[in-house]
Amino acid sequence: MCLGVPGRILEIDGSNAVVDFWGVRRRVSLDVVDEPVAAGDHVLVHVGFAIRRIAPEDLAETLAFFEAMTAEDLEGLRK
């Protein structure tokens, strides 16, 4: 099973972006994302690659699902 983690793009530099995951910032590749993205967009990230832009109308449901699925482990992401 593969798991993609939702995060918010903070900045873009060419084909890379800095993405925020509950306060943890990571650089990810935009080389395989399914459509153009901009700072402020949310993306689904798997092994360092943004693979899908999360549509604004799907964001609340996606974040709620991820938070429910990881309720016990999410505290480790908040440093």
MMTF fields as JSON, N, C-alpha, C and O atoms, coordinates in Angstrom:
{
  "mmtfVersion": "1.0.0",
  "mmtfProducer": "UNKNOWN",
  "numBonds": 315,
  "numAtoms": 316,
  "numGroups": 79,
  "numChains": 1,
  "numModels": 1,
  "chainsPerModel": [1],
  "groupsPerChain": [79],
  "chainIdList": ["A"],
  "bondAtomList": [4, 2, 8, 6, 12, 10, 16, 14, 20, 18, 24, 22, 28, 26, 32, 30, 36, 34, 40, 38, 44, 42, 48, 46, 52, 50, 56, 54, 60, 58, 64, 62, 68, 66, 72, 70, 76, 74, 80, 78, 84, 82, 88, 86, 92, 90, 96, 94, 100, 98, 104, 102, 108, 106, 112, 110, 116, 114, 120, 118, 124, 122, 128, 126, 132, 130, 136, 134, 140, 138, 144, 142, 148, 146, 152, 150, 156, 154, 160, 158, 164, 162, 168, 166, 172, 170, 176, 174, 180, 178, 184, 182, 188, 186, 192, 190, 196, 194, 200, 198, 204, 202, 208, 206, 212, 210, 216, 214, 220, 218, 224, 222, 228, 226, 232, 230, 236, 234, 240, 238, 244, 242, 248, 246, 252, 250, 256, 254, 260, 258, 264, 262, 268, 266, 272, 270, 276, 274, 280, 278, 284, 282, 288, 286, 292, 290, 296, 294, 300, 298, 304, 302, 308, 306, 312, 310],
  "bondOrderList": [1, 1, 1, 1, 1, 1, 1, 1, 1, 1, 1, 1, 1, 1, 1, 1, 1, 1, 1, 1, 1, 1, 1, 1, 1, 1, 1, 1, 1, 1, 1, 1, 1, 1, 1, 1, 1, 1, 1, 1, 1, 1, 1, 1, 1, 1, 1, 1, 1, 1, 1, 1, 1, 1, 1, 1, 1, 1, 1, 1, 1, 1, 1, 1, 1, 1, 1, 1, 1, 1, 1, 1, 1, 1, 1, 1, 1, 1],
  "groupList": [{"groupName": "MET", "atomNameList": ["N", "CA", "C", "O"], "elementList": ["N", "C", "C", "O"], "formalChargeList": [0, 0, 0, 0], "bondAtomList": [1, 0, 2, 1, 3, 2], "bondOrderList": [1, 1, 2], "singleLetterCode": "M", "chemCompType": "L-PEPTIDE LINKING"}, {"groupName": "CYS", "atomNameList": ["N", "CA", "C", "O"], "elementList": ["N", "C", "C", "O"], "formalChargeList": [0, 0, 0, 0], "bondAtomList": [1, 0, 2, 1, 3, 2], "bondOrderList": [1, 1, 2], "singleLetterCode": "C", "chemCompType": "L-PEPTIDE LINKING"}, {"groupName": "LEU", "atomNameList": ["N", "CA", "C", "O"], "elementList": ["N", "C", "C", "O"], "formalChargeList": [0, 0, 0, 0], "bondAtomList": [1, 0, 2, 1, 3, 2], "bondOrderList": [1, 1, 2], "singleLetterCode": "L", "chemCompType": "L-PEPTIDE LINKING"}, {"groupName": "GLY", "atomNameList": ["N", "CA", "C", "O"], "elementList": ["N", "C", "C", "O"], "formalChargeList": [0, 0, 0, 0], "bondAtomList": [1, 0, 2, 1, 3, 2], "bondOrderList": [1, 1, 2], "singleLetterCode": "G", "chemCompType": "PEPTIDE LINKING"}, {"groupName": "VAL", "atomNameList": ["N", "CA", "C", "O"], "elementList": ["N", "C", "C", "O"], "formalChargeList": [0, 0, 0, 0], "bondAtomList": [1, 0, 2, 1, 3, 2], "bondOrderList": [1, 1, 2], "singleLetterCode": "V", "chemCompType": "L-PEPTIDE LINKING"}, {"groupName": "PRO", "atomNameList": ["N", "CA", "C", "O"], "elementList": ["N", "C", "C", "O"], "formalChargeList": [0, 0, 0, 0], "bondAtomList": [1, 0, 2, 1, 3, 2], "bondOrderList": [1, 1, 2], "singleLetterCode": "P", "chemCompType": "L-PEPTIDE LINKING"}, {"groupName": "ARG", "atomNameList": ["N", "CA", "C", "O"], "elementList": ["N", "C", "C", "O"], "formalChargeList": [0, 0, 0, 0], "bondAtomList": [1, 0, 2, 1, 3, 2], "bondOrderList": [1, 1, 2], "singleLetterCode": "R", "chemCompType": "L-PEPTIDE LINKING"}, {"groupName": "ILE", "atomNameList": ["N", "CA", "C", "O"], "elementList": ["N", "C", "C", "O"], "formalChargeList": [0, 0, 0, 0], "bondAtomList": [1, 0, 2, 1, 3, 2], "bondOrderList": [1, 1, 2], "singleLetterCode": "I", "chemCompType": "L-PEPTIDE LINKING"}, {"groupName": "GLU", "atomNameList": ["N", "CA", "C", "O"], "elementList": ["N", "C", "C", "O"], "formalChargeList": [0, 0, 0, 0], "bondAtomList": [1, 0, 2, 1, 3, 2], "bondOrderList": [1, 1, 2], "singleLetterCode": "E", "chemCompType": "L-PEPTIDE LINKING"}, {"groupName": "ASP", "atomNameList": ["N", "CA", "C", "O"], "elementList": ["N", "C", "C", "O"], "formalChargeList": [0, 0, 0, 0], "bondAtomList": [1, 0, 2, 1, 3, 2], "bondOrderList": [1, 1, 2], "singleLetterCode": "D", "chemCompType": "L-PEPTIDE LINKING"}, {"groupName": "SER", "atomNameList": ["N", "CA", "C", "O"], "elementList": ["N", "C", "C", "O"], "formalChargeList": [0, 0, 0, 0], "bondAtomList": [1, 0, 2, 1, 3, 2], "bondOrderList": [1, 1, 2], "singleLetterCode": "S", "chemCompType": "L-PEPTIDE LINKING"}, {"groupName": "ASN", "atomNameList": ["N", "CA", "C", "O"], "elementList": ["N", "C", "C", "O"], "formalChargeList": [0, 0, 0, 0], "bondAtomList": [1, 0, 2, 1, 3, 2], "bondOrderList": [1, 1, 2], "singleLetterCode": "N", "chemCompType": "L-PEPTIDE LINKING"}, {"groupName": "ALA", "atomNameList": ["N", "CA", "C", "O"], "elementList": ["N", "C", "C", "O"], "formalChargeList": [0, 0, 0, 0], "bondAtomList": [1, 0, 2, 1, 3, 2], "bondOrderList": [1, 1, 2], "singleLetterCode": "A", "chemCompType": "L-PEPTIDE LINKING"}, {"groupName": "PHE", "atomNameList": ["N", "CA", "C", "O"], "elementList": ["N", "C", "C", "O"], "formalChargeList": [0, 0, 0, 0], "bondAtomList": [1, 0, 2, 1, 3, 2], "bondOrderList": [1, 1, 2], "singleLetterCode": "F", "chemCompType": "L-PEPTIDE LINKING"}, {"groupName": "TRP", "atomNameList": ["N", "CA", "C", "O"], "elementList": ["N", "C", "C", "O"], "formalChargeList": [0, 0, 0, 0], "bondAtomList": [1, 0, 2, 1, 3, 2], "bondOrderList": [1, 1, 2], "singleLetterCode": "W", "chemCompType": "L-PEPTIDE LINKING"}, {"groupName": "HIS", "atomNameList": ["N", "CA", "C", "O"], "elementList": ["N", "C", "C", "O"], "formalChargeList": [0, 0, 0, 0], "bondAtomList": [1, 0, 2, 1, 3, 2], "bondOrderList": [1, 1, 2], "singleLetterCode": "H", "chemCompType": "L-PEPTIDE LINKING"}, {"groupName": "THR", "atomNameList": ["N", "CA", "C", "O"], "elementList": ["N", "C", "C", "O"], "formalChargeList": [0, 0, 0, 0], "bondAtomList": [1, 0, 2, 1, 3, 2], "bondOrderList": [1, 1, 2], "singleLetterCode": "T", "chemCompType": "L-PEPTIDE LINKING"}, {"groupName": "LYS", "atomNameList": ["N", "CA", "C", "O"], "elementList": ["N", "C", "C", "O"], "formalChargeList": [0, 0, 0, 0], "bondAtomList": [1, 0, 2, 1, 3, 2], "bondOrderList": [1, 1, 2], "singleLetterCode": "K", "chemCompType": "L-PEPTIDE LINKING"}],
  "groupTypeList": [0, 1, 2, 3, 4, 5, 3, 6, 7, 2, 8, 7, 9, 3, 10, 11, 12, 4, 4, 9, 13, 14, 3, 4, 6, 6, 6, 4, 10, 2, 9, 4, 4, 9, 8, 5, 4, 12, 12, 3, 9, 15, 4, 2, 4, 15, 4, 3, 13, 12, 7, 6, 6, 7, 12, 5, 8, 9, 2, 12, 8, 16, 2, 12, 13, 13, 8, 12, 0, 16, 12, 8, 9, 2, 8, 3, 2, 6, 17],
  "groupIdList": [1, 2, 3, 4, 5, 6, 7, 8, 9, 10, 11, 12, 13, 14, 15, 16, 17, 18, 19, 20, 21, 22, 23, 24, 25, 26, 27, 28, 29, 30, 31, 32, 33, 34, 35, 36, 37, 38, 39, 40, 41, 42, 43, 44, 45, 46, 47, 48, 49, 50, 51, 52, 53, 54, 55, 56, 57, 58, 59, 60, 61, 62, 63, 64, 65, 66, 67, 68, 69, 70, 71, 72, 73, 74, 75, 76, 77, 78, 79],
  "secStructList": [7, 7, 7, 7, 3, 3, 3, 3, 3, 3, 3, 3, 3, 6, 6, 3, 3, 3, 3, 3, 3, 6, 6, 3, 3, 3, 3, 3, 3, 7, 6, 6, 7, 1, 1, 7, 7, 7, 6, 6, 7, 3, 3, 3, 3, 3, 6, 6, 3, 3, 3, 3, 3, 3, 7, 2, 2, 2, 2, 2, 2, 2, 2, 2, 2, 2, 2, 2, 2, 6, 6, 6, 6, 4, 4, 4, 4, 7, 7],
  "xCoordList": [0.838, 0.0, 0.884, 1.882, 0.527, 1.261, 0.437, -0.793, 1.132, 0.451, 0.997, 2.203, 0.111, 0.475, 0.07, -0.973, 0.889, 0.637, 0.268, 0.996, -0.85, -1.214, -0.37, -0.057, -0.009, 0.751, 0.458, -0.06, 0.801, 0.535, 1.836, 2.836, 1.818, 2.998, 3.25, 2.365, 4.469, 4.854, 5.563, 5.322, 6.438, 7.174, 7.598, 7.758, 7.773, 8.18, 9.46, 9.613, 10.386, 11.643, 11.867, 12.398, 11.457, 11.58, 10.673, 9.456, 11.266, 10.466, 10.463, 10.13, 10.835, 10.809, 9.953, 9.721, 9.49, 8.683, 9.012, 9.427, 8.822, 8.868, 7.417, 6.567, 7.151, 5.795, 5.729, 6.622, 4.653, 4.431, 3.511, 2.411, 3.993, 3.206, 3.038, 3.882, 1.968, 1.684, 2.878, 3.22, 3.498, 4.608, 5.979, 6.983, 6.048, 7.317, 7.453, 6.571, 8.558, 8.766, 9.746, 10.794, 9.368, 10.221, 10.238, 9.267, 11.376, 11.489, 11.004, 11.435, 10.097, 9.562, 9.669, 9.76, 9.658, 9.722, 8.318, 7.362, 8.219, 6.948, 6.936, 6.025, 7.925, 8.084, 6.925, 6.691, 6.196, 5.135, 3.736, 2.774, 3.603, 2.277, 1.359, 1.804, 0.075, -0.863, -1.356, -1.986, -1.092, -1.506, -0.673, -0.028, -0.671, 0.12, -0.314, -1.495, 0.662, 0.391, 1.046, 1.935, 0.586, 1.116, 1.236, 0.658, 1.992, 2.088, 0.685, -0.142, 0.427, -0.891, -1.728, -2.664, -1.391, -2.104, -1.715, -0.632, -2.598, -2.31, -2.062, -2.729, -1.09, -0.736, -0.617, -0.399, -0.764, -0.549, 0.874, 1.241, 1.687, 3.111, 3.399, 2.963, 4.139, 4.567, 6.052, 6.485, 6.821, 8.282, 8.984, 9.827, 8.632, 9.319, 8.805, 9.372, 7.751, 7.175, 5.723, 4.923, 5.389, 3.991, 3.35, 3.774, 2.332, 1.739, 0.377, -0.086, -0.272, -1.605, -1.912, -1.637, -2.475, -2.989, -4.326, -5.15, -4.542, -5.816, -6.74, -6.44, -7.85, -8.811, -9.357, -9.603, -9.548, -10.054, -11.331, -11.509, -12.221, -13.471, -13.275, -14.174, -12.109, -11.799, -10.882, -10.642, -10.372, -9.344, -9.808, -9.132, -10.928, -11.391, -11.578, -11.171, -12.192, -12.41, -11.086, -10.916, -10.153, -8.845, -8.084, -7.537, -8.041, -7.32, -7.978, -7.283, -9.305, -10.012, -9.741, -9.532, -9.746, -9.461, -8.048, -7.847, -7.07, -5.681, -5.505, -4.846, -6.085, -5.947, -6.609, -6.071, -7.751, -8.409, -7.581, -7.475, -7.003, -6.221, -4.928, -4.439, -4.387, -3.093, -3.198, -2.204, -4.363, -4.603, -3.524, -3.081, -3.108, -2.104, -0.707, 0.089, -0.386, 0.957, 1.188, 2.34, 0.142, 0.267, 1.042, 1.693, 0.984, 1.709, 3.199, 3.867, 3.735, 5.149, 5.544, 6.717, 4.578, 4.867, 4.912, 5.502, 4.314, 4.231, 5.379, 5.332, 6.408, 7.594, 7.671, 8.591],
  "yCoordList": [-1.17, 0.0, 1.234, 1.289, 2.207, 3.47, 4.543, 4.534, 5.458, 6.533, 7.869, 8.107, 8.731, 10.1, 10.992, 10.781, 11.989, 12.889, 14.263, 14.802, 14.844, 16.173, 17.254, 17.182, 18.256, 19.393, 20.633, 20.553, 21.797, 23.082, 23.646, 23.733, 24.027, 24.606, 26.004, 26.859, 26.216, 27.525, 28.359, 29.559, 27.71, 28.417, 27.439, 26.242, 27.978, 27.167, 27.732, 28.944, 26.826, 27.187, 26.21, 25.117, 26.614, 25.728, 24.522, 24.663, 23.331, 22.104, 21.541, 20.374, 22.373, 21.973, 22.941, 24.076, 22.476, 23.334, 23.033, 21.926, 24.024, 23.812, 23.625, 24.48, 22.493, 22.127, 21.983, 21.411, 22.514, 22.449, 21.28, 21.158, 20.418, 19.287, 19.478, 19.029, 20.132, 20.358, 20.987, 20.574, 21.975, 22.681, 22.162, 22.808, 21.02, 20.468, 20.819, 20.514, 21.46, 21.875, 20.937, 20.586, 20.545, 19.66, 20.149, 20.722, 19.908, 20.208, 18.987, 17.866, 19.209, 18.107, 18.455, 19.622, 17.432, 17.604, 17.787, 17.151, 18.663, 18.88, 18.214, 18.452, 17.391, 16.799, 15.909, 15.774, 15.299, 14.383, 14.827, 14.088, 16.006, 16.462, 16.552, 16.871, 16.267, 16.091, 17.374, 17.301, 18.539, 19.808, 20.933, 20.735, 22.091, 23.207, 23.571, 23.502, 23.958, 24.343, 25.684, 26.136, 26.305, 27.599, 27.591, 26.739, 28.549, 28.697, 28.844, 29.577, 28.142, 28.148, 26.931, 26.584, 26.276, 25.05, 23.914, 23.917, 22.955, 21.732, 20.609, 20.51, 19.774, 18.654, 17.389, 17.435, 16.269, 14.966, 14.56, 14.537, 14.237, 13.953, 12.511, 12.025, 11.835, 10.459, 10.359, 10.717, 9.883, 9.712, 10.912, 10.743, 12.107, 13.306, 13.902, 14.877, 13.344, 13.85, 14.27, 13.5, 15.487, 15.897, 15.147, 15.291, 14.351, 13.531, 14.038, 13.706, 14.849, 15.32, 16.619, 16.757, 17.554, 18.781, 18.421, 17.758, 18.856, 18.607, 19.777, 20.922, 19.487, 20.529, 21.183, 20.498, 22.502, 23.202, 22.59, 22.543, 22.123, 21.54, 20.179, 19.696, 19.558, 18.273, 18.399, 17.413, 19.592, 19.778, 19.41, 18.639, 19.935, 19.673, 18.177, 17.653, 17.495, 16.054, 15.289, 14.36, 15.675, 15.01, 15.187, 14.221, 16.421, 16.672, 15.958, 15.411, 15.957, 15.271, 13.766, 13.136, 13.199, 11.772, 11.454, 10.503, 12.245, 11.988, 12.143, 11.319, 13.188, 13.393, 12.266, 11.841, 11.779, 10.667, 9.39, 8.614, 9.183, 7.975, 7.961, 6.897, 9.131, 9.224, 9.875, 10.394, 9.86, 10.59, 10.352, 11.3, 9.142, 8.859, 9.275, 9.693, 9.172, 9.447, 10.917, 11.33, 11.714, 13.089, 13.946, 14.911, 13.615, 14.408, 14.413, 15.405, 13.359, 13.298, 14.25, 14.605, 14.676, 15.613, 17.047, 17.904, 17.328, 18.701, 18.95, 18.56, 19.602, 19.86, 21.313, 21.735],
  "zCoordList": [0.0, 0.0, 0.0, 0.719, -0.792, -0.852, -0.161, -0.207, 0.474, 1.166, 0.693, 0.737, 0.244, -0.09, 1.062, 1.682, 1.354, 2.467, 1.918, 1.084, 2.367, 1.888, 2.549, 3.737, 1.754, 2.273, 1.455, 0.341, 2.032, 1.37, 0.817, 1.529, -0.453, -1.093, -0.534, -0.539, -0.054, 0.469, -0.584, -0.71, -1.337, -2.386, -3.474, -3.236, -4.659, -5.806, -6.385, -6.534, -6.711, -7.352, -8.502, -8.306, -9.7, -10.863, -10.717, -10.6, -10.722, -10.616, -9.196, -8.986, -8.226, -6.821, -6.025, -6.44, -4.884, -4.017, -2.564, -2.221, -1.726, -0.285, 0.142, -0.105, 0.785, 1.176, 2.694, 3.319, 3.271, 4.711, 5.039, 4.499, 5.943, 6.442, 7.941, 8.717, 8.359, 9.771, 10.504, 11.612, 9.885, 10.505, 10.124, 10.424, 9.477, 9.003, 7.533, 6.731, 7.18, 5.787, 5.103, 5.645, 3.897, 3.1, 1.664, 1.171, 0.997, -0.432, -1.184, -0.913, -2.137, -2.944, -4.426, -4.805, -5.235, -6.686, -7.252, -6.807, -8.234, -8.927, -10.297, -11.09, -10.583, -11.914, -12.352, -13.553, -11.425, -11.838, -11.419, -11.629, -10.837, -10.407, -11.62, -12.723, -11.409, -12.518, -13.184, -14.239, -12.608, -13.21, -12.611, -11.581, -13.225, -12.688, -11.263, -10.923, -10.445, -9.062, -8.767, -9.488, -7.692, -7.261, -5.743, -5.069, -5.211, -3.757, -3.189, -3.731, -2.097, -1.482, -1.836, -1.115, -2.955, -3.337, -2.404, -1.818, -2.277, -1.535, -2.538, -3.568, -2.211, -3.076, -2.244, -1.034, -2.915, -2.31, -2.658, -3.833, -1.642, -1.844, -1.47, -0.426, -2.336, -2.102, -2.411, -3.507, -1.466, -1.562, -2.214, -3.096, -1.777, -2.243, -3.535, -4.03, -4.09, -5.335, -5.113, -4.58, -5.52, -5.545, -6.703, -7.85, -6.408, -7.462, -7.91, -9.001, -7.06, -7.42, -6.692, -5.5, -7.412, -6.786, -6.162, -6.791, -4.931, -4.256, -4.569, -4.231, -5.209, -5.572, -4.305, -3.313, -4.331, -3.135, -2.573, -1.356, -3.446, -2.961, -2.292, -1.604, -2.486, -1.865, -0.653, 0.045, -0.398, 0.619, 2.023, 2.705, 2.466, 3.833, 4.071, 5.108, 3.111, 3.249, 3.265, 4.054, 2.399, 2.339, 3.64, 4.173, 4.163, 5.406, 6.584, 7.44, 6.636, 7.713, 7.669, 8.706, 6.47, 6.326, 6.805, 7.56, 6.369, 6.755, 8.263, 8.897, 8.838, 10.275, 11.064, 12.086, 10.618, 11.302, 11.18, 12.13, 10.013, 9.763, 10.58, 10.959, 10.846, 11.518, 12.895, 13.402, 13.5, 14.746, 15.801, 16.449, 15.978, 16.999, 16.568, 17.409, 15.281, 14.814, 14.467, 14.341, 14.308, 13.866, 14.86, 14.46, 16.138, 17.126, 16.841, 17.133, 16.289, 15.951, 14.842, 14.725, 14.016, 12.927, 13.426, 12.767, 14.553, 15.078, 16.032, 17.198, 15.526, 16.371, 16.713, 17.414]
}
